[in-house]
Amino acid sequence: GYSGDDGQATSAQIYAPWNAAVDRTDTYLYIADRDNNKIRRVNLSSGIITHVATTSSPAGIGFDSGGNVYIASSNDIIQKIDPVTLEIITVAGILGNGGYSGDTGPATSAQIDAPFGIAVDSHDHIYFPEFSNHVARKLIPSAIRISGTPTNDNVGDHAVTIEVDDGISTDSQSFTITVINVNTPPEIAVIPRQTIYVNAEGASMSFTATDDVTAGCDLSITYTTSDLSLLSVNNISYTCSAGTYYLLLTPTTDQSGAVSITLTLSDGENLSATRTFTVIVSPPGAGNALSFDGTDDVVEVPASSLYETDYSTFEFWVKPQDNVNEDSIIIGLRTETNNCRFNLNMNVAANQIGLWNDVNFRTISYPLTPGRWYHLALVDDGTSSAKLYINGVQYAYPIEINTVPTNQTLIIGGMQGRTEYFSGSIDEVRIWNTNLSQEQIRENMCKRLTGEESNLVAYFRFDNTTGTKLVDLSGNDNHGTLLTMDNSDWVTSGAALGDDSAYDYVGSVITDFSASIAHSDGDQFTATGDGGTYTGIHVYLVNESPNTTTIPDGYTSMDTDHYYGVFPIGTSPTYSVAYNYSGNTYALDDSNLQMAYRANNAGTWTGFASTQYTSTTTLVKTGIAAFSGISATEFILGKNEAPEISALIVTEIISGYFHTLALKNDGTVWAWGYNNYGQLGDGTTTDKSSPIQVPGMDNVIELATGYDHNLALKNDGTVWAWGLNDYGQLGDGTTTNRTSPVQISGLSNVIQLAAGKYHSLALKNDGTVWTWGYNSNGQLGDGTTTNRNSPIQLSGLINVTALEGGCYFSLALKNDGTVWGLGTNDYGQLGDGTTTSRNTPVQVSGLNNVIALSGGDKSACALKSDGTVWAWGINTYGQLGDGTTTDRNTPVQVLTVNNITMLSTKFDHTHALKSDGTLWGWGRNTDGQLGDGSSTHRTSPVQISGLNNILTLNNGAFHGVAINTYNIIWAWGYNSKGQVGDGTTTNRNTPVLIDFGESGMLTTNEDTGITKTFIATDAESSACDLSIAMASSDLNLFTDNHFTYTCSANSYIISITPEQDLSGFATITIITTDAGGLTASDSFSVTVVSVNDVPVITSESTLIVNEDSTASFTLTATDAESADCSMDITFASSNTTLMPIENISYTCAS
């Protein structure tokens, strides 16, 4: 028993005492009162017994030199009692955790088992036997434990000194620690679950590995896979760098699912480690889905106790079709006895989603559209009211989902024993054993899971393309089986699914609903409501290449790194998107950047025109409808060059001695004037006073003329020539005249042409100059005076940027702004301060900063970058423009003209174009070649009246031509050979308009149609594939009813006719559109001149009148310009005796 504390020990009760001991001062007797779980002591002087401590079945007692009492306790610990304070602490063992461990370590971390007895030596070392471990152990309470870990891979002997300091004195001891080499297996870092994409080639993933003795990349590696049909070992390879392994995985074509890969890494001592991880093979974005026929298609997932919780969530994407069955079942659970726990069903015709729990049936009204995807989440939160979230918005059923305490079978698409099978598509089914909140549903509904999420019971992506197995990616192996379904039921999904998503369900007006998501490379995509009604909007990112990378019609490329999607929620919602492409490496060159779109994960992308704001690196498109109109839900960057359109116009006009050439923007060449040597290139020697096309000349970009020969440069860098060839100036290796163009052999990469009277020059893209033809004065620059009938390189001239040919001399402009000349110099036309001819180049004295040159018969001009003009050479007619007729062998400034942008010198006169579009001329004017209305020579510039808005000009020997901003061609001067081009041979001392049919200001008569040619091209479109439309500033005068066009080789010939009997003025805009929706336009004006139409009168041809009687008949008289009954009517009679005029009268109505 137990009693007697604080009384005489001889009267006390004790129970099964196990041990007793007297302390070292012989003051107390300590008793281990085992079955009372007490330590008690007796004062040996007074005989009084007292309670000292409570412990479990004490079995041993001992004392150290300080009087402390040590107790061996049967619950596997050694305790110490302070004899004064009676505080008890554990000094060895772990309470109630018997065993054997911890030698040489801290005693309180060691395991001991059933200690019996205590013995303490003179050094206060404590000894105790352990009954269950069959050992005796020693405890050193005052020991100082020194511990440490050597640095990695550091082996060998290391000296250590320990010093103890008690504040008064110190003591130290040194010893050696030997660290021996012990190899451990390699360590492989944890590898998270990976996702790669169907048909990926060499999809990359990485992990790190380390080892004590073998460098990371020198470890041997082997791998196995759990599904060789999905991922063969032969389709796994790796590279390694600095201990990081990069696995390259190529799954089997068109296969998807989950596969486990087990890696084994071995070091040089054959120690190895393994790591297993899961790889999901999945299509990008929404991937695939299953199509259910509404007759008998279902997926059955085997019984699982994982469904049996009081809290659960069932999520899925569903696309219903027109009802095959009312209340068609989407998903449900049944018991082993086919009792229904619940099923969720749809009635599209009734716009209802129903829940049945085998007892009650309730519905929620919701507008349902066949062929549209919906996200549904059915939540059982343990209450009597189940919740259904439709596209993230909560609805409630006033019934519960039954909880059945037996295994359940998940049925997708129907229910055994029921005929209401589902008709439509299902994707992305997720089963949770927790009740997800609304925010959790919204957070994940538009993005795919990894399969490792907490509380995820089953996860089906539906991403197969073949087979009857529905793979569970949760790791719980709840795989489903397709019943009465086959490969044809695997279809492309259109669910709104990506790798990441963002959403917004808060707003009071449409534009409040806006969501943004960014990609790691820096671009950002935003969708904002702009029409209809809204309850929410999602955007999602698919961070991989889409399932189709075929670029849209009209596009040159597409960014296949990632794309974005939008899922708007509401009634007839429309939205705008803003794609900020800053940071996207694909868009570093953002010219021609556009978006392309598709809906429902479609197999094709379609281009559309968006608005680009380069200052904010943003593309914007508004008014997009997800479910009608431009049905767009996914967007990707692409590049689509906008089409180009321009009216067929003359871009260059150039004159020879008595003929003129024009170059149009379609690359064709036109000619008129003198043709005695075939210089018109039409295969004849017949003069033409109006423009004709030079046959066979296309893709021409520049022209040059000598006196009677021509040069043409094509866009491929080749040169063609025709006309007079008596000195080899055509460069074809002969001296035979050519009435049709011939190619000059051996010349390529040419960028500019020039011609003198009988010689020719070409500048190549390497800055070298080539010459041929007449060389009597060394103008070819080869150091001789020998004529050349094929090109030779002019030595000593490099870095040339422009060439010009005078009569018997040549000029070259270098990239440093200096001018160099060679050839005849009898009047100082080389500008070097002498009259000595040169057969090698010499610099024109004192000229710098020159940007353009022009050469005449025996004089030349230069245009400086400051807009001033300088001239030198002969000055008989004032052709130097310095106010005198004094020849100059060095340049002088032309008086009074500045702000000059272009000049042309030919024979003995010059014209200069000012920046304000006016034209000025000086020099010889015998034949009106200055165009100032006189034949007076001018020693200083005079303005050519009537010419404004001039764009370009060129002089012939005795005539001139110019083109204004409306593409109207003007010409003047000597015209005996028709070189002015006005259809006559009459000289003109003022400019006359040349009808080329390509003016931007057209005139036509009332009721008379016009035609105009446009060149429309697009980098991504075939010839004539662009669509063409017309817009008129006056819809009464010109309408689409009288607009037609034909096309050949990108030349669109537009025909329009004004509405009948109307006149006036209209601006016509021709709009071309490519397949990607980008447009270009060009405009011209039309004046329709009123024409007085002849009146129209109709009447009966014969009238019979009785003698001496009066008769009447009706006639109708109309006139387009006259009001009803406003015309004068007169009568004539073939027999005035029978029918006198005075006997005829009329009235008029309407």
Secondary structure, 3 states (H helix, E strand, C coil): CCECCCEEHHHCECCCEEEEEECCCCCEEEEEEHHHCEEEEEECCCCEEEEEEECCCEEEEEECCCCCEEEEECCCEEEEECCCCCCEEEEEECCCCCCCECCCCCHHHCECCCECCCEECCCCCEEEEECCCCEEEEECCCCCCCCCCCCCCCCEEEEEEEEEECCCCEEEEEEEEEECCCCCCCEECCCCCEEEECCCCCEEEEEEEECCCCCHHHCEEEEEECCCCCCCHHHEEEEEECCEEEEEECCCCCCCEEEEEEEEEECCCCCEEEEEEEEEEECCCCCEEEEEECCCCEEEEEEEHHHCCCCEEEEEEEEECCCCCCCEEEEEEEECCCCEEEEEEEECCCCEEEEECCCCEEEEECCCCCCCCEEEEEEECCCCCCEEEECCEEEECCCCCCCCCCCEEEEECCCCCCCCCCEEEEEEEEEECCCCCHHHHHHHCCECCCCCCCCEEEEECCCCCCCCEECECCCCCCCEEEECCCHHHEEECCCCCECEEEEECCCCCHHHCEEEEECCCCCEEEEEEEEEEEEEEEEEEECCCCCCCCCCCCCCEECCCCEEEEEEEEEEEEEEEEEECCCCHHHCCCCCEEEEEECCCCCCCEEECCEEEHHHCEEEEEEEECCCCCECCEEEEEECCCCEEEECCEEEEEECCCEEEEEECCCCEEEEECCCCCCCCCCCCCCEEEEEECCCCCCEEEEEECCCEEEEEECCCCEEEEECCCCCCCCCCCCCCEEEEEECCCCCCEEEEEECCCEEEEEECCCCEEEEECCCCCCCCCCCCCCEEEEEECCCCCCEEEEEECCCEEEEEECCCCEEEEECCCCCCCCCCCCCCEEEEEECCCCCCEEEEEECCCEEEEEECCCCEEEEECCCCCCCCCCCCCCEEEEEECCCCCCEEEEEEECCEEEEEECCCCEEEEECCCCCCCCCCCCCCEEEEEECCCCCCEEEEEECCCEEEEEECCCCEEEEECCCCCCCCCCCCCCEEEEEEECCCCCCEEEEECCCCEEEEEEEECCCCCCCCCEEEEEECCCCCCCHHHEEEEEECCEEEEEECCCCCCCEEEEEEEEEECCCCCEEEEEEEEEEECCCCCCEEEECCCCCCCCCCCCCCCEEEECCCCCCCCCCCCCCCCCCCCCCHHHCCCCCCC
